[in-house]
Amino acid sequence: MRYLTFALGKGRLAEQTLDLLEQIGITCEEMKDKNSRKLIFVNEELKLRFFLSKGPDVPTYVEYGAADIGVAGRDTILEEGRKVHEVLDLGYGKCRMCICGPKSAGAYLKHHELIRVATKYPNIAKDYFYNVKHQTVEIIKLNGSIELAPIVGLSEVICDIVETGSTLRENGLSVLEEVCPLSARMIVNPVSMRMESGRIKDLIQRLRAVI
């Protein structure tokens, strides 16, 4: 039996995924050692391998078959646009992708004006404005604090993840439109889905039962 390989996004997402897998009897003791320098962790008995990577790299590992299964936020999956099967909503890491700005910017959205949108997620923003709203916009890619952009006049609005909205409120911004709900999702390599169909479907069913 070949190994099934999981790619997990580092941090809280990986911890929550491992907790969830433990509920269906899948453990990887090696991963609990915080001081370990290992890159790949193995459960020999179940023929499973795990590795941690930066969230945005998870869909890449899965598309190219370096991992059979991955767990990443839906924002990452949509932004990366990789050829993978999204098979399960794991239900944690819930938040929303939203268009935000000062309340006065709502008029630009209603009247389909040409505006600038600052975001860490240019592909998601482009898809929303061009294909859903049919509004022409200039998209500005940023890596740091997106809320700053409308405050200093770099953009009229931002496209960003909103959890509680407290940062927005503190800076005089609010949610103007919701793009889509987000949460952690399980993705599978299309070839693995065919070759290891039985094992992967069994895993999905067991996870669905505890979710």
NUKE-936825 format. One line per field, with one value per atom (N, C-alpha, C, CB): residue number from 1; residue in three letters; atom name; x, z, y. Coordinates in steps of 0.2 Angstrom, whole numbers, always signed. Each point is the difference from the previous one (the first is absolute). Glycine has a CB too. Layout:
<atoms>
nr <- c(NUM  ...)
rest <- c(ala  ...)
atom <- c(CA  ...)
east <- c(X  ...)
up <- c(Z  ...)
north <- c(Y  ...)
</atoms>
This chain:
<atoms>
nr <- c(1  1  1  1  2  2  2  2  3  3  3  3  4  4  4  4  5  5  5  5  6  6  6  6  7  7  7  7  8  8  8  8  9  9  9  9  10  10  10  10  11  11  11  11  12  12  12  12  13  13  13  13  14  14  14  14  15  15  15  15  16  16  16  16  17  17  17  17  18  18  18  18  19  19  19  19  20  20  20  20  21  21  21  21  22  22  22  22  23  23  23  23  24  24  24  24  25  25  25  25  26  26  26  26  27  27  27  27  28  28  28  28  29  29  29  29  30  30  30  30  31  31  31  31  32  32  32  32  33  33  33  33  34  34  34  34  35  35  35  35  36  36  36  36  37  37  37  37  38  38  38  38  39  39  39  39  40  40  40  40  41  41  41  41  42  42  42  42  43  43  43  43  44  44  44  44  45  45  45  45  46  46  46  46  47  47  47  47  48  48  48  48  49  49  49  49  50  50  50  50  51  51  51  51  52  52  52  52  53  53  53  53  54  54  54  54  55  55  55  55  56  56  56  56  57  57  57  57  58  58  58  58  59  59  59  59  60  60  60  60  61  61  61  61  62  62  62  62  63  63  63  63  64  64  64  64  65  65  65  65  66  66  66  66  67  67  67  67  68  68  68  68  69  69  69  69  70  70  70  70  71  71  71  71  72  72  72  72  73  73  73  73  74  74  74  74  75  75  75  75  76  76  76  76  77  77  77  77  78  78  78  78  79  79  79  79  80  80  80  80  81  81  81  81  82  82  82  82  83  83  83  83  84  84  84  84  85  85  85  85  86  86  86  86  87  87  87  87  88  88  88  88  89  89  89  89  90  90  90  90  91  91  91  91  92  92  92  92  93  93  93  93  94  94  94  94  95  95  95  95  96  96  96  96  97  97  97  97  98  98  98  98  99  99  99  99  100  100  100  100  101  101  101  101  102  102  102  102  103  103  103  103  104  104  104  104  105  105  105  105  106  106  106  106  107  107  107  107  108  108  108  108  109  109  109  109  110  110  110  110  111  111  111  111  112  112  112  112  113  113  113  113  114  114  114  114  115  115  115  115  116  116  116  116  117  117  117  117  118  118  118  118  119  119  119  119  120  120  120  120  121  121  121  121  122  122  122  122  123  123  123  123  124  124  124  124  125  125  125  125  126  126  126  126  127  127  127  127  128  128  128  128  129  129  129  129  130  130  130  130  131  131  131  131  132  132  132  132  133  133  133  133  134  134  134  134  135  135  135  135  136  136  136  136  137  137  137  137  138  138  138  138  139  139  139  139  140  140  140  140  141  141  141  141  142  142  142  142  143  143  143  143  144  144  144  144  145  145  145  145  146  146  146  146  147  147  147  147  148  148  148  148  149  149  149  149  150  150  150  150  151  151  151  151  152  152  152  152  153  153  153  153  154  154  154  154  155  155  155  155  156  156  156  156  157  157  157  157  158  158  158  158  159  159  159  159  160  160  160  160  161  161  161  161  162  162  162  162  163  163  163  163  164  164  164  164  165  165  165  165  166  166  166  166  167  167  167  167  168  168  168  168  169  169  169  169  170  170  170  170  171  171  171  171  172  172  172  172  173  173  173  173  174  174  174  174  175  175  175  175  176  176  176  176  177  177  177  177  178  178  178  178  179  179  179  179  180  180  180  180  181  181  181  181  182  182  182  182  183  183  183  183  184  184  184  184  185  185  185  185  186  186  186  186  187  187  187  187  188  188  188  188  189  189  189  189  190  190  190  190  191  191  191  191  192  192  192  192  193  193  193  193  194  194  194  194  195  195  195  195  196  196  196  196  197  197  197  197  198  198  198  198  199  199  199  199  200  200  200  200  201  201  201  201  202  202  202  202  203  203  203  203  204  204  204  204  205  205  205  205  206  206  206  206  207  207  207  207  208  208  208  208  209  209  209  209  210  210  210  210  211  211  211  211)
rest <- c(met  met  met  met  arg  arg  arg  arg  tyr  tyr  tyr  tyr  leu  leu  leu  leu  thr  thr  thr  thr  phe  phe  phe  phe  ala  ala  ala  ala  leu  leu  leu  leu  gly  gly  gly  gly  lys  lys  lys  lys  gly  gly  gly  gly  arg  arg  arg  arg  leu  leu  leu  leu  ala  ala  ala  ala  glu  glu  glu  glu  gln  gln  gln  gln  thr  thr  thr  thr  leu  leu  leu  leu  asp  asp  asp  asp  leu  leu  leu  leu  leu  leu  leu  leu  glu  glu  glu  glu  gln  gln  gln  gln  ile  ile  ile  ile  gly  gly  gly  gly  ile  ile  ile  ile  thr  thr  thr  thr  cys  cys  cys  cys  glu  glu  glu  glu  glu  glu  glu  glu  met  met  met  met  lys  lys  lys  lys  asp  asp  asp  asp  lys  lys  lys  lys  asn  asn  asn  asn  ser  ser  ser  ser  arg  arg  arg  arg  lys  lys  lys  lys  leu  leu  leu  leu  ile  ile  ile  ile  phe  phe  phe  phe  val  val  val  val  asn  asn  asn  asn  glu  glu  glu  glu  glu  glu  glu  glu  leu  leu  leu  leu  lys  lys  lys  lys  leu  leu  leu  leu  arg  arg  arg  arg  phe  phe  phe  phe  phe  phe  phe  phe  leu  leu  leu  leu  ser  ser  ser  ser  lys  lys  lys  lys  gly  gly  gly  gly  pro  pro  pro  pro  asp  asp  asp  asp  val  val  val  val  pro  pro  pro  pro  thr  thr  thr  thr  tyr  tyr  tyr  tyr  val  val  val  val  glu  glu  glu  glu  tyr  tyr  tyr  tyr  gly  gly  gly  gly  ala  ala  ala  ala  ala  ala  ala  ala  asp  asp  asp  asp  ile  ile  ile  ile  gly  gly  gly  gly  val  val  val  val  ala  ala  ala  ala  gly  gly  gly  gly  arg  arg  arg  arg  asp  asp  asp  asp  thr  thr  thr  thr  ile  ile  ile  ile  leu  leu  leu  leu  glu  glu  glu  glu  glu  glu  glu  glu  gly  gly  gly  gly  arg  arg  arg  arg  lys  lys  lys  lys  val  val  val  val  his  his  his  his  glu  glu  glu  glu  val  val  val  val  leu  leu  leu  leu  asp  asp  asp  asp  leu  leu  leu  leu  gly  gly  gly  gly  tyr  tyr  tyr  tyr  gly  gly  gly  gly  lys  lys  lys  lys  cys  cys  cys  cys  arg  arg  arg  arg  met  met  met  met  cys  cys  cys  cys  ile  ile  ile  ile  cys  cys  cys  cys  gly  gly  gly  gly  pro  pro  pro  pro  lys  lys  lys  lys  ser  ser  ser  ser  ala  ala  ala  ala  gly  gly  gly  gly  ala  ala  ala  ala  tyr  tyr  tyr  tyr  leu  leu  leu  leu  lys  lys  lys  lys  his  his  his  his  his  his  his  his  glu  glu  glu  glu  leu  leu  leu  leu  ile  ile  ile  ile  arg  arg  arg  arg  val  val  val  val  ala  ala  ala  ala  thr  thr  thr  thr  lys  lys  lys  lys  tyr  tyr  tyr  tyr  pro  pro  pro  pro  asn  asn  asn  asn  ile  ile  ile  ile  ala  ala  ala  ala  lys  lys  lys  lys  asp  asp  asp  asp  tyr  tyr  tyr  tyr  phe  phe  phe  phe  tyr  tyr  tyr  tyr  asn  asn  asn  asn  val  val  val  val  lys  lys  lys  lys  his  his  his  his  gln  gln  gln  gln  thr  thr  thr  thr  val  val  val  val  glu  glu  glu  glu  ile  ile  ile  ile  ile  ile  ile  ile  lys  lys  lys  lys  leu  leu  leu  leu  asn  asn  asn  asn  gly  gly  gly  gly  ser  ser  ser  ser  ile  ile  ile  ile  glu  glu  glu  glu  leu  leu  leu  leu  ala  ala  ala  ala  pro  pro  pro  pro  ile  ile  ile  ile  val  val  val  val  gly  gly  gly  gly  leu  leu  leu  leu  ser  ser  ser  ser  glu  glu  glu  glu  val  val  val  val  ile  ile  ile  ile  cys  cys  cys  cys  asp  asp  asp  asp  ile  ile  ile  ile  val  val  val  val  glu  glu  glu  glu  thr  thr  thr  thr  gly  gly  gly  gly  ser  ser  ser  ser  thr  thr  thr  thr  leu  leu  leu  leu  arg  arg  arg  arg  glu  glu  glu  glu  asn  asn  asn  asn  gly  gly  gly  gly  leu  leu  leu  leu  ser  ser  ser  ser  val  val  val  val  leu  leu  leu  leu  glu  glu  glu  glu  glu  glu  glu  glu  val  val  val  val  cys  cys  cys  cys  pro  pro  pro  pro  leu  leu  leu  leu  ser  ser  ser  ser  ala  ala  ala  ala  arg  arg  arg  arg  met  met  met  met  ile  ile  ile  ile  val  val  val  val  asn  asn  asn  asn  pro  pro  pro  pro  val  val  val  val  ser  ser  ser  ser  met  met  met  met  arg  arg  arg  arg  met  met  met  met  glu  glu  glu  glu  ser  ser  ser  ser  gly  gly  gly  gly  arg  arg  arg  arg  ile  ile  ile  ile  lys  lys  lys  lys  asp  asp  asp  asp  leu  leu  leu  leu  ile  ile  ile  ile  gln  gln  gln  gln  arg  arg  arg  arg  leu  leu  leu  leu  arg  arg  arg  arg  ala  ala  ala  ala  val  val  val  val  ile  ile  ile  ile)
atom <- c(N  CA  C  CB  N  CA  C  CB  N  CA  C  CB  N  CA  C  CB  N  CA  C  CB  N  CA  C  CB  N  CA  C  CB  N  CA  C  CB  N  CA  C  CB  N  CA  C  CB  N  CA  C  CB  N  CA  C  CB  N  CA  C  CB  N  CA  C  CB  N  CA  C  CB  N  CA  C  CB  N  CA  C  CB  N  CA  C  CB  N  CA  C  CB  N  CA  C  CB  N  CA  C  CB  N  CA  C  CB  N  CA  C  CB  N  CA  C  CB  N  CA  C  CB  N  CA  C  CB  N  CA  C  CB  N  CA  C  CB  N  CA  C  CB  N  CA  C  CB  N  CA  C  CB  N  CA  C  CB  N  CA  C  CB  N  CA  C  CB  N  CA  C  CB  N  CA  C  CB  N  CA  C  CB  N  CA  C  CB  N  CA  C  CB  N  CA  C  CB  N  CA  C  CB  N  CA  C  CB  N  CA  C  CB  N  CA  C  CB  N  CA  C  CB  N  CA  C  CB  N  CA  C  CB  N  CA  C  CB  N  CA  C  CB  N  CA  C  CB  N  CA  C  CB  N  CA  C  CB  N  CA  C  CB  N  CA  C  CB  N  CA  C  CB  N  CA  C  CB  N  CA  C  CB  N  CA  C  CB  N  CA  C  CB  N  CA  C  CB  N  CA  C  CB  N  CA  C  CB  N  CA  C  CB  N  CA  C  CB  N  CA  C  CB  N  CA  C  CB  N  CA  C  CB  N  CA  C  CB  N  CA  C  CB  N  CA  C  CB  N  CA  C  CB  N  CA  C  CB  N  CA  C  CB  N  CA  C  CB  N  CA  C  CB  N  CA  C  CB  N  CA  C  CB  N  CA  C  CB  N  CA  C  CB  N  CA  C  CB  N  CA  C  CB  N  CA  C  CB  N  CA  C  CB  N  CA  C  CB  N  CA  C  CB  N  CA  C  CB  N  CA  C  CB  N  CA  C  CB  N  CA  C  CB  N  CA  C  CB  N  CA  C  CB  N  CA  C  CB  N  CA  C  CB  N  CA  C  CB  N  CA  C  CB  N  CA  C  CB  N  CA  C  CB  N  CA  C  CB  N  CA  C  CB  N  CA  C  CB  N  CA  C  CB  N  CA  C  CB  N  CA  C  CB  N  CA  C  CB  N  CA  C  CB  N  CA  C  CB  N  CA  C  CB  N  CA  C  CB  N  CA  C  CB  N  CA  C  CB  N  CA  C  CB  N  CA  C  CB  N  CA  C  CB  N  CA  C  CB  N  CA  C  CB  N  CA  C  CB  N  CA  C  CB  N  CA  C  CB  N  CA  C  CB  N  CA  C  CB  N  CA  C  CB  N  CA  C  CB  N  CA  C  CB  N  CA  C  CB  N  CA  C  CB  N  CA  C  CB  N  CA  C  CB  N  CA  C  CB  N  CA  C  CB  N  CA  C  CB  N  CA  C  CB  N  CA  C  CB  N  CA  C  CB  N  CA  C  CB  N  CA  C  CB  N  CA  C  CB  N  CA  C  CB  N  CA  C  CB  N  CA  C  CB  N  CA  C  CB  N  CA  C  CB  N  CA  C  CB  N  CA  C  CB  N  CA  C  CB  N  CA  C  CB  N  CA  C  CB  N  CA  C  CB  N  CA  C  CB  N  CA  C  CB  N  CA  C  CB  N  CA  C  CB  N  CA  C  CB  N  CA  C  CB  N  CA  C  CB  N  CA  C  CB  N  CA  C  CB  N  CA  C  CB  N  CA  C  CB  N  CA  C  CB  N  CA  C  CB  N  CA  C  CB  N  CA  C  CB  N  CA  C  CB  N  CA  C  CB  N  CA  C  CB  N  CA  C  CB  N  CA  C  CB  N  CA  C  CB  N  CA  C  CB  N  CA  C  CB  N  CA  C  CB  N  CA  C  CB  N  CA  C  CB  N  CA  C  CB  N  CA  C  CB  N  CA  C  CB  N  CA  C  CB  N  CA  C  CB  N  CA  C  CB  N  CA  C  CB  N  CA  C  CB  N  CA  C  CB  N  CA  C  CB  N  CA  C  CB  N  CA  C  CB  N  CA  C  CB  N  CA  C  CB  N  CA  C  CB  N  CA  C  CB  N  CA  C  CB  N  CA  C  CB  N  CA  C  CB  N  CA  C  CB  N  CA  C  CB  N  CA  C  CB  N  CA  C  CB  N  CA  C  CB  N  CA  C  CB  N  CA  C  CB  N  CA  C  CB  N  CA  C  CB  N  CA  C  CB  N  CA  C  CB  N  CA  C  CB  N  CA  C  CB  N  CA  C  CB  N  CA  C  CB  N  CA  C  CB  N  CA  C  CB  N  CA  C  CB  N  CA  C  CB)
east <- c(+4  -4  +4  -9  +8  +4  -2  +2  +3  -2  -5  +11  -16  -4  +3  -10  +12  +3  -4  +10  -10  -4  +5  -9  +7  +3  -5  +6  -3  -4  +3  -4  -1  +3  +2  -8  +14  +3  -4  +11  -10  -4  -6  +5  -10  -6  -4  -1  +1  -3  +2  -1  +8  +3  -3  +10  -9  -2  -7  +8  -13  -7  -1  -3  +7  -1  +2  +2  +4  +2  -5  +12  -15  -5  -6  +4  -6  -5  +1  -3  +9  +3  +0  +6  -4  +0  -7  +10  -15  -7  -2  -3  +7  -2  +6  -7  +11  +5  +7  -10  +11  +6  +4  -6  +12  +4  +7  -6  +10  +7  +4  -3  +5  +4  +6  -4  +7  +6  -1  +5  -11  -2  -1  -5  +4  -1  +6  -10  +16  +6  +2  +4  -5  +1  +7  -9  +14  +7  +3  +1  -5  +2  +2  -8  +13  +3  -3  +10  -13  -2  -5  +1  -1  -4  -6  +10  -9  -5  -1  +3  -10  -1  -4  -1  +2  -3  -4  +9  -15  -3  +0  -8  +13  +2  -6  +12  -15  -6  -5  +2  -4  -6  +3  -7  +13  +3  -2  +0  +1  -1  +6  -12  +13  +5  -3  +9  -5  -3  +6  -9  +8  +5  -4  +8  -4  -3  +3  -2  -2  +3  -4  +3  -1  -3  -7  +11  -16  -7  -1  -4  +7  -1  +4  -1  +5  +4  -4  +11  -16  -3  -4  -2  -2  -3  +5  -9  +15  +5  +3  +3  -2  +3  -6  +7  -13  -5  -1  -6  +6  -1  +5  -5  +12  +5  +1  +6  -10  +0  +6  -4  +7  +5  -4  +8  -14  -5  -6  +5  -8  -7  -5  +4  -4  -5  +3  -6  +2  +3  -6  +8  -6  -5  +2  -3  -1  +2  -7  +10  -9  -6  -3  +5  -11  -4  +3  -10  +12  +3  +6  -4  +9  +6  -2  +6  -11  -2  -2  -3  -2  -2  +5  -11  +15  +6  +5  -2  +4  +5  -3  +6  -12  -4  +4  -3  +5  +3  -5  +9  -7  -4  +0  +2  -7  -1  -7  +11  -13  -7  -1  -1  -4  -2  -5  +3  -2  -4  -4  +8  -6  -3  +1  +2  -7  +0  +1  -7  +13  +2  -4  +11  -13  -4  +3  -7  +14  +3  +4  +1  +2  +3  -5  +10  -16  -6  +1  -7  +7  +0  -3  +10  -10  -3  +5  -11  +11  +4  -5  +7  -5  -5  +4  -6  +1  +3  -2  -2  +7  +0  +2  +1  -3  +2  -4  +4  -3  -4  -7  +10  -15  -7  -1  -4  +7  -1  +2  +2  +3  +2  -6  +12  -17  -5  -3  -3  +3  -3  +4  -4  +10  +5  -2  +9  -11  -2  -7  +7  -11  -7  +0  -5  +9  +0  +5  -4  +7  +5  +6  -9  +11  +5  +7  -6  +11  +6  +4  +0  +2  +3  +6  -11  +15  +6  -2  +8  -6  -1  +7  -12  +13  +6  -1  +5  -1  -1  +6  -11  +11  +5  -2  +3  -9  -3  -3  -3  +8  -2  -4  +11  -10  -4  -8  +11  -11  -7  -4  +4  +0  -3  -2  +7  -2  -1  -7  +13  -13  -6  -6  +7  -7  -6  -3  +4  +1  -2  -1  +7  -3  -1  -6  +12  -12  -5  -7  +10  -10  -6  -3  +5  -1  -3  +0  +4  +1  +1  +2  -9  +13  +3  +7  -9  +12  +7  +3  -2  +7  +4  +8  -10  +13  +8  +2  +2  +1  +2  +7  -9  +10  +6  +2  -1  +6  +3  +4  -1  -1  +4  +1  -5  +10  +2  -1  +8  -8  -1  -7  +12  -13  -6  -5  +6  -10  -5  -4  +0  -2  -5  +3  -4  +11  +3  -1  +9  -10  -1  -5  +4  -11  -5  +2  -9  +12  +1  +5  -2  +7  +5  -1  +8  -14  -2  +3  -1  +4  +3  -6  +10  -15  -6  -7  +7  -12  -7  -2  -3  +4  -2  +5  -12  +11  +5  -4  +8  -5  -3  +4  -4  +1  +4  -4  +7  -4  -3  -3  +8  -14  -3  -2  -4  +7  -2  -5  +11  -9  -5  -1  +5  -1  -1  +2  -10  +13  +2  +6  -3  +8  +5  -3  +8  -13  -3  -4  -2  -2  -3  +5  -9  +14  +5  +3  +3  -3  +3  -5  +10  -17  -5  -2  +4  -3  -2  -6  +12  -15  -5  -1  -6  +3  -2  -5  +3  -1  -5  -4  +8  -4  -3  +4  -3  -1  +4  +1  -6  +12  +2  -2  +10  -7  -2  +2  +2  -6  +2  +7  -12  +16  +6  +0  +6  -2  +2  +5  -12  +14  +5  -3  +7  -3  -3  +5  -7  +5  +4  +0  -2  +8  +1  +4  +0  -1  +3  +2  -8  +14  +3  -5  +12  -13  -5  +2  -3  +10  +2  +0  +8  -6  -1  -7  +10  -15  -7  -2  -2  +5  -2  +4  -2  +9  +4  -2  +9  -10  -1  -7  +12  -17  -7  -3  -1  +2  -3  +3  -1  +7  +3  -2  +10  -10  -1  -8  +10  -14  -7  -2  -2  +5  -1  +2  +2  +4  +2  -5  +12  -14  -5  -7  +5  -7  -6  +1  -3  +8  +2  +0  +6  -2  +0  -7  +12  -16  -6  -5  +1  +0  -4  +2  +0  +6  +2  -1  +8  -8  -1  -7  +9)
up <- c(+0  +0  +0  +6  -11  +0  +6  -13  +14  +5  -3  +5  -1  -2  +4  -1  -3  +3  +0  -5  +11  +2  +0  +7  -10  +1  +4  -11  +17  +4  +1  +6  -6  +0  +8  -9  +9  +7  +5  -6  +12  +5  +3  -6  +7  +3  -4  +6  -13  -4  +0  -7  +8  +1  +6  -7  +13  +6  +0  +6  -9  +0  -4  +2  -7  -5  +4  -10  +13  +4  +5  -2  +6  +5  -3  +6  -12  -4  -2  -4  +2  -3  +6  -9  +15  +6  +2  +4  -5  +1  -4  +3  -9  -4  +1  -8  +13  +1  -4  +3  -6  -4  +4  -11  +14  +4  -3  +10  -9  -2  +6  -12  +17  +6  -2  +6  -11  -2  +0  -6  +3  -1  +6  -10  +16  +6  +4  +1  -4  +3  -3  +1  +3  -2  -2  +7  -4  -2  -6  +12  -15  -5  -6  +4  -8  -6  -6  +7  -6  -6  -4  +7  -14  -4  -2  -5  +5  -2  +6  -12  +14  +6  -3  +8  -5  -3  +6  -9  +7  +4  -4  +5  -3  -4  +0  +3  +3  +0  -5  +12  -13  -4  -7  +10  -11  -7  -2  -3  +8  -1  +1  +3  -7  +1  +0  -6  +10  +1  -1  +8  -11  +1  +0  -7  +10  +1  -5  +12  -15  -4  +1  -9  +6  +0  -4  +0  +3  -3  -7  +10  -13  -8  -4  +2  +1  -3  +0  +2  +2  +1  -7  +12  -15  -6  -6  +3  -3  -5  +1  +0  +7  +1  -2  +10  -9  -2  -7  +11  -15  -7  -3  +0  +2  -3  +3  -2  +6  +3  +5  -11  +13  +6  +6  -5  +6  +5  -3  +8  -5  -3  +2  +0  +7  +3  +3  +3  -3  +4  +4  -10  +14  +4  +0  +8  -11  +0  +0  -7  +9  +0  -7  +10  -10  -7  -4  +5  -1  -3  -4  +9  -6  -3  -6  +11  -11  -6  -5  +8  -7  -5  -3  +6  -2  -3  -4  +10  -8  -3  -7  +11  -11  -6  -3  -2  +6  -2  -2  +8  -12  -2  +5  -12  +17  +5  +1  +6  -2  +2  +7  -8  +9  +6  +3  -2  +7  +2  +6  -6  +11  +6  +4  +1  +1  +4  +8  -8  +10  +7  +6  -5  +3  +5  +5  -1  +1  +4  -4  +9  -5  -4  -4  -1  +4  -3  +0  +3  -9  -1  -6  +7  -10  -6  -4  +5  -12  -4  -2  -5  +7  -1  -4  +11  -14  -2  +5  -12  +15  +5  -2  +8  -4  -1  +4  -11  +11  +3  -2  +2  +2  -3  -6  +12  -13  -6  -6  +7  -7  -6  -3  +5  -1  -2  -7  +12  -12  -7  -6  +7  -6  -6  -2  +4  +1  -2  -3  +9  -7  -3  -7  +12  -13  -7  -4  +5  -3  -5  -2  -4  +8  -2  +0  +5  -9  +0  +6  -13  +17  +6  +1  +5  +0  +2  +6  -4  +3  +6  +2  -5  +12  +2  +4  +2  -3  +2  +0  -4  +8  +0  -5  +12  -14  -4  -7  +11  -15  -7  -4  +1  -1  -4  +2  -2  +9  +2  -1  +9  -8  -1  -7  +9  -14  -7  -2  -2  +4  -2  +3  +1  +5  +3  -4  +11  -12  -3  -8  +8  -11  -8  -1  -2  +5  -2  +4  -3  +9  +4  +0  +8  -7  +0  -7  +12  -16  -7  +1  -5  +9  +2  -2  +9  -13  -1  +6  -13  +15  +6  -2  +8  -4  +0  +6  -7  +7  +6  +2  -3  +9  +3  +5  -2  +0  +5  +6  -10  +16  +6  +4  +0  +4  +4  +8  -9  +10  +8  +2  -1  +5  +3  -6  +12  -14  -5  +2  -5  +11  +2  -1  +9  -9  -1  -7  +8  -13  -7  +0  -4  +6  -1  +4  -3  +9  +5  -3  +10  -13  -3  -7  +8  -11  -7  -5  +4  -3  -5  -4  +7  -4  -3  +3  -3  -1  +3  +5  -11  +9  +4  +0  -3  +7  +1  -1  +8  -10  +0  +5  -12  +18  +5  +4  +0  +4  +4  +7  -4  +6  +6  +4  -6  +13  +5  +4  +0  +4  +5  -3  +10  -14  -2  +5  -6  +11  +5  -3  +10  -14  -2  -5  +1  -5  -5  +4  -8  +13  +4  +3  +3  +0  +3  -4  +7  -14  -5  -4  +0  +2  -4  -6  +5  -6  -6  +2  -5  +0  +1  -6  +8  -7  -5  -5  +8  -14  -5  -4  -1  -1  -3  +2  -10  +10  +1  -6  +11  -12  -6  +1  -2  +7  +1  +7  -12  +15  +7  -1  +4  +1  +0  +6  -6  +5  +6  -3  +5  -1  -2  -4  +11  -16  -5  -1  -6  +4  -2  -7  +11  -14  -7  -2  -1  -5  -2  -7  +8  -9  -7  -4  +4  -10  -5  -1  -5  +4  -2  +6  -8  +14  +7  +1  +5  -7  +1  -4  +2  -8  -4  +3  -10  +11  +2  +7  -8  +12  +7  +3  +2  -7  +1  +6  -12  +13  +6  +7  -7  +8  +6  +1  -1  -4  +0  +2  -8  +4  +2  +7  -12  +14  +7  +5  -4  +3  +4  +0  -2  -4  +0  +4  -11  +10  +4  +7  -10  +12  +8  +2  -1  -2  +2  +0  -5  +0  -1  +6  -12  +15  +5  +7  -6  +7  +6  -1  +3  -9  -1  +1  -8)
north <- c(-6  +6  +6  -6  +11  +6  +5  -2  +7  +5  +5  -2  +4  +6  +6  -7  +12  +6  +6  -4  +7  +6  +6  -7  +12  +7  +4  -1  +4  +4  +7  -10  +15  +7  +1  +4  -1  +0  +5  -1  -1  +4  -3  +10  -5  -2  -5  +11  -10  -5  -7  +10  -11  -7  -3  +4  +0  -2  -2  +7  -3  -2  -6  +12  -13  -6  -6  +7  -7  -6  -2  +4  +1  -1  -4  +10  -8  -3  -7  +12  -13  -6  -5  +5  -3  -4  -3  +7  -3  -2  -6  +12  -13  -6  -5  +7  -6  -5  +0  -7  +13  +1  +5  -2  -1  +4  +0  -3  +8  +0  +4  +1  -6  +2  +5  -11  +9  +4  +7  -10  +12  +7  +4  -4  +1  +3  +3  -8  +5  +2  +7  -12  +17  +7  +2  +3  -7  +1  -4  +2  -6  -4  +4  -9  +8  +3  -4  +5  -10  -4  +4  -11  +9  +3  -4  +6  -13  -5  -4  +0  -1  -4  -6  +10  -16  -6  -4  -1  -2  -5  -6  +8  -12  -7  -4  +1  -2  -5  +2  -1  +7  +2  +2  +3  -3  +1  +8  -13  +17  +7  +4  -1  +7  +4  +7  -7  +12  +6  +5  -4  +10  +5  +7  -7  +12  +7  +4  -2  +7  +5  +6  -9  +15  +6  -1  +7  -4  -1  +0  +5  +1  +1  -6  +12  -16  -5  -6  +5  -6  -7  -2  +3  +2  -2  -2  +7  -4  -2  -7  +12  -13  -7  -5  +4  -3  -5  +0  +3  +3  -1  -4  +11  -10  -4  -7  +11  -13  -7  -1  -3  +8  -1  -1  +8  -6  -2  -3  +9  -14  -3  +5  -12  +14  +4  +6  -11  +16  +6  +3  +2  +3  +3  +8  -10  +14  +7  +4  -2  +9  +4  +1  +6  -5  +1  +6  -6  +11  +6  -2  +7  -11  -3  -4  +0  -4  -4  +4  -10  +15  +4  +4  +0  +3  +5  -4  +7  -13  -4  -3  -2  +0  -2  -6  +11  -16  -6  -5  +2  -7  -6  -5  +2  -1  -5  -1  +4  -9  -1  +2  -10  +14  +3  -5  +12  -16  -6  +1  -7  +11  +1  +7  -13  +15  +6  -2  +7  -6  -2  +4  -4  +10  +3  +5  -9  +9  +4  +6  -9  +14  +5  +4  -6  +7  +4  +7  -9  +12  +7  +2  +1  +5  +2  +5  -1  +0  +4  +6  -9  +15  +6  +6  -4  +8  +6  +5  -3  +7  +5  +7  -10  +14  +7  +5  -3  +9  +5  +0  +7  -6  +0  +3  -1  +7  +4  -3  +10  -15  -4  -5  +1  -2  -4  +2  -2  +9  +3  -2  +10  -11  -2  -7  +7  -11  -7  +0  -4  +8  +0  +3  +1  +4  +3  -3  +10  -15  -4  +5  -8  +12  +5  -3  +9  -6  -3  +2  +1  -6  +1  -4  +3  -2  -4  -4  +9  -15  -5  -3  -3  +4  -3  -7  +12  -17  -6  -5  +1  -6  -5  -6  +3  -2  -5  +2  -5  +7  +3  -4  +6  -13  -4  -1  -6  +6  +0  +7  -8  +13  +7  +1  +4  -6  +0  -4  +2  -8  -4  +3  -10  +13  +3  +6  -5  +9  +7  -1  +6  -11  +0  -5  +2  -8  -5  +0  -7  +10  +0  +7  -9  +14  +7  +3  +1  -3  +3  +7  -8  +9  +7  +0  +2  +3  +1  +3  +1  -4  +3  -1  -3  +7  -1  -3  +10  -16  -4  +1  -8  +10  +1  -5  +12  -16  -5  +2  -8  +7  +2  -7  +12  -11  -6  +1  -3  +10  +1  +2  +4  +1  +2  +3  +1  -5  +3  +6  -12  +12  +5  +7  -8  +9  +6  +3  -4  +0  +3  +5  -11  +10  +5  +6  -8  +7  +6  +5  -8  +5  +5  +2  -6  +3  +2  -4  +11  -17  -4  -3  -3  +1  -3  +2  -10  +9  +2  -5  +6  -13  -5  -6  +3  -8  -5  -7  +7  -12  -7  -4  +1  -3  -3  -5  +10  -14  -5  +4  -9  +8  +3  -6  +11  -10  -5  +3  -6  +11  +3  +7  -6  +9  +7  +6  -5  +3  +5  +4  -8  +6  +4  +5  -10  +8  +4  +6  -9  +7  +5  +5  -8  +6  +4  +5  -9  +8  +4  +3  -7  +8  +3  -3  +10  -17  -3  -5  +1  -3  -6  -4  +8  -14  -4  +3  -11  +11  +3  -6  +11  -16  -6  -6  +7  -13  -6  -4  +0  -2  -4  -7  +8  -11  -7  -2  -3  -2  -3  -4  +0  -1  -3  -5  +9  -15  -4  -5  +1  -5  -5  -5  +1  -3  -5  -6  +9  -15  -5  -1  -6  +6  -1  -6  +13  -16  -6  +1  -7  +3  +0  -4  +1  +1  -4  -7  +11  -12  -7  -4  +5  -2  -4  -2  +6  -2  -1  -6  +12  -13  -6  -6  +7  -6  -6  -3  +5  +0  -2  +2  +2  -3  +2  -3  +0  -7  -3  +3  -10  +11  +2  +8  -8  +12  +7  +1  +3  -7  +1  -3  -2  -3  -2  +5  -12  +15  +6  +5  -3  +5  +6  -2  +3  -9  -2  +0  -7  +5  +0  +7  -12  +16  +7  +3  +1  -2  +3  -2  +0  -6  -2  +3  -11  +13  +4  +8  -9  +11  +7  +2  +1)
</atoms>
